[in-house]
Amino acid sequence: MKQSSDTRKLVLVGTGFVGMSFAYSLLTTPIVDELVLIDIDYEKTVGEEMDLSHGLPYAPSKMKIKAGSYADCKDADIVVVTAGAAQKPDQTRLELTVVNAKIMKGIAEQIKESGFDGILIIASNPVDIMSYVAWKVTGLPKEKVIGSGTLLDTARLRYLMSEYLDISSSNIHAYIMGEHGDSSFVPWTNCFVGCKSMLTYMDEKGKDMNDLLDIYKQVQQAAYEIINRKKATYYGIGLSLNHLVHMILNDTRTILTLSVYQNNEYGNSDLYIGVPAIVSREGVQEIIKLPLNEVDQQKFDQSCTTLKQIIHDSIDQLL
């Protein structure tokens, strides 16, 4: 049973770079009353708990932080999972599938055993597949299992478009959809600058439409570029998870591009993949159905086919 409404408890599974970037961000943005850290390396977890707690006197957040166990999930509002093998240079997210699926299955089984009935957020890669595994194993309602999906990809896109157009990113309404990986795409006909079509705006400004392809390529390759330079990417996803948790706990009903269960909203079903969705205190409230043109629908279908093939070849037998 979850905490009372006036106490917000979050359990973080995984104290690696991504998990701790997210945890550190929670110190600066008060939203959680209690943060529990879980990791297979308990001594490291205790060290992380100590290090974070020592900063509390100078932080606006006064949350209680502790190194815990899966039993702590029972009364948590949200469990965030970042645990898993890290992506290596020149390795695709999908190449992580088998090893991380086994890790995720073990984590999900222990979360289920705790009696957890809150919202489960998955950020482990490949996130679409890991979200599917977590949903299958925990037996939680599909609305309560959410993958970070293309949340970070969309942030990257909006940042680059903001720089390119010299307009605040808050006025760039554009999404990355599909797999959080190489088969993602931008539905450009559904992108806007304020209330104006982005394509129309660019045409009026005399911008080269080919620049959009270059910007998308930068988004698609961003993780590879960062990993090649610094071995891992974690600040961007840490802040993205912070934003997602805020939107859920504050019940803002914000539209975010997340990996959510598909029930034929875009012509595909029985998988998790990145689409715009409204999130609330209860999880996924609604999937926003964009009018995709024929080209974009084909890209989405291709992305779904890629994920379905992996589920069929590697995941179903594991589950």
N, C-alpha and C positions, 0 to 999 in steps of 0.2 A: 504493500500500500504506500502511495506517495506521501511526501511531506505535506503539512498544512499549507494553505495558499500563501501565508506570510513568510514562509521559509523556502528558499530556492536552493536545491541541492543538485550538483552536477558531478558525475563520475567521469573521469578521463582515463581511458585504457590506452596506455602507450606513452612513455615519457621520453621519447626520442626528440629530434629536432622539431618536428611538426607539433607534437603534443605539447612540448614545453614553450614553443613560440605562442601557441594558443593560450596556454595557462598563464604565461607572463602578461599577455594582452588583457586578461581578465582582471589583473591587478589595477590597471589604469582605467577600467570602465566598469564601475560597480553594477553588477547585475545578478551575481550569485552569492548566496550567503555561506554556502559550504562547498568546498572543492575537495574531492577525494581522488588521489592518484593511485593507479594500479599499473604494475609492470612486472614482467617475469623476473627482472632484476630488482629485488626488493630493497637492497642496500642503496642502489642508485635512486630509487623512488624516495627513500627517506632523506637522502641528500638533497633531492630536488624540493621536497617539502620544506626542509630547513631553509634552503636558499631563498625560496619564494617568501616564506613567512617572515624572514628577517627584513624584507623590504616593506612590509605592511605599515610600519610607522610613518612612512613617507608616501603611501599610496592612498588614493581616495576610497579604495575598496577595503573593507574590514572583514572580509570573509575568513572563515575558519578553513585551514588547509591541513590535510593529513594524508599520510600514506596508508592505504587501506587494502581491502580485499573485495572479491566479487560479491560477498554478502552485503556490502554497502550499496549495491545497485538496487536492492529491494525497495527502498523508499526514496529513490532519486527521481527527480523530475526529468532529467535528461542524462543519457549516457553517450559520450562521444568516444569513438574508437579510431585511433590513429596508428595502432600497432601494426607491425608487419615488416617484411624485408624491404629495404630501401631500393629505389631504382638506381641502377648503376649507369655510368657513362655509356652511351650507345645502346642502351637497353630500352626497349619499349615498355610501356606500362603493362601491356597484355602479356609480355614475357614473364611477368611476375605472378601470373595467374595461379598456377598449381601450388606453389609454395605458400602464397598468401591465403589461398582458399582453405588450406589445411589449418593455418593459424586462425583464420576467421571462424572456422567451424568450431574450434576449441573454445574461443572466446565467447561465441554466441551461445554455446551450450551452457557455459557457466553463468552467463547473464540470465538465461532462461531459468536455470536452477534457482537463482536468487529470488525469483518471483517478480522481477521487474515488469512494470506495466506502463512506463512512461514513454518518452520519445527517444528513439535510438538514431544517432547520427553517425554515419560511416564516412571516414575520410581516407581509409587505406586503399591503396591502388592494386589492381585496376578497380576504381571505385564503383563502377556500374555492376561489375561481376560480384564484388565483395558485398554490395548492398543486397543483391539477390540472395547470396549465401546467408547473410545475416537474417533476412526476412524468412527464408525457408526454415532455418534452424531454430530461431526463437519462437516462431509461430505468432509473432505480434501482428496486429492489423497492418495492412499495407500502408495505411496513412501515417503510421507511427514509425516507419522505418524509412529514413531519408538519407540519400547519399549526397555528398558535397557536389558531385556531378560537375557541371561546367560553370559553377559559381565563380571560381578563380579565373577561368578562361574568359568569362564575360567581363570581369573586372579588368583584365588585361586589354581586352578589346576596347572597352570604354576609355581606358587611360590613353591608349594609342590614338583613338579617334579624337579624343579631347585635345591631345597635343597637335594632331594633324590639322584640325579645324580651328584651333585656338578658341574653343568653347568649353565651358565648365563640364566636367564629366557627369555632373548631376543632370545635365540637359541632353546627354547622349543616351538615347533609348535604343539599345541594340543588344542582341543576344547571340551567344554561341550555343548551338544545339547539338544533340547527338552524343556519341561516346565522348567521355573525357579522354581524348586521345587523337590518333591520327585521322580518324574518319569523321571528326567533328566538322561543322560548317556554320556559316553565317547566313541566315535568311534575309538578305539585304533589302528585299522589297518590304520587309516588316520592320525596318530600322528607321528611326526618326531623330531629327534634331529639334528638340522642343515638340511642337505639334506638326512640323513639316517633314515630309518624306526626305530621308537622307539623300537618296538618289537625286531627287529634284533640287535639293539645296546644293549639292555638289555641282550639278549641271549649271545652276544659276551662277555659281562662283567660278565656273570655268575649271573645275578640278578634273584631273585625269582619273577616270573610273578604274584604270589598271592599278592605281594606288591602293584600292580596296583589297585587291588580291595580295599585294605585298604586305599590307597590314594584317590580313588574316594569317599569312604565312608566318609572320613574326609571333602571332599569338600561338599558333600550332607548334612552333618550334621553341617557344619560350622556355619550357621546362628543360629541354635538351641543352639549350644554350647555358642556362643557369647551372645545371648539373656539371657540364663540362668545365665550367669556370670555378665553381665552389663546392662541387660534389653533392649538393642537395639543395632543394628549394623548400623553404619553410615559413618565411615571414608572411608572404602573400596568402598562403592557405591558412596560416594561423589567424590573421585578421579576418579572412573570409568566414571562418568558423565562428569567430567572435560575433560578427555581424549576424550570422544565421541564428545563433543562440539568443541574441538580443531580440530579433524579430519574433522568435517563437515565444519567449518568456513574457515579452511585452504585448503579445497578441496583436501585432500591428497589421496583420493580413497583407503583408508585402508580397509583391511578385518577385521571385528569385528563380534563377535557372538551376535546378537541382535534379539529381538522379532520383526519379520517382517511378513507382510501378505503373506500367502501361496496361490500360484496359481498352485498347482499340481507339483511343482518342486521336491518334495519328495513323491508324490503320495497322498497328502492331500491338501484340499483347504478350503477357507472361514474361516480362523482362523489365529491368530497371535501366533508364537512359535519361540523358539530360534534356529537360524541357522547361519552359516557364511555368511556374506553379505558385499558387497563393498559399502561404504558410501562416498558421495561427497557433494558438496555445494547444490545440488538439493535433497538430501535425499538418499534413497536406490537406488543405481544405478544397482545393479545386485545381485542375490542370487547365491552363489557358491554351485554347486551341487556335493557333494562328493559321491564316489562310495561306498555306504554302503553295508556291507555284510548282509546276511539274518537275522542274530541275531540282528544287529544294526537297520535294517529296521523295525523289529518287535518292538523293543524298541521305535523307533520314532513313529510308528503307535499307540502304546499303549499310549504314551504321548499325541498324538493328540486326541485319543479317550477320554481320561480323560478330556481334555479341551472342546471338542465338547459337551460332556455330560453336563458339567456345563453351557455352553452357552445355550443349549437346555432347561435345567431345571430351570435356574435362571436368565439368561440375556435377552433372546429374549422377554420374557413377560414384563420385565422392560423397554425395548427399544420400 
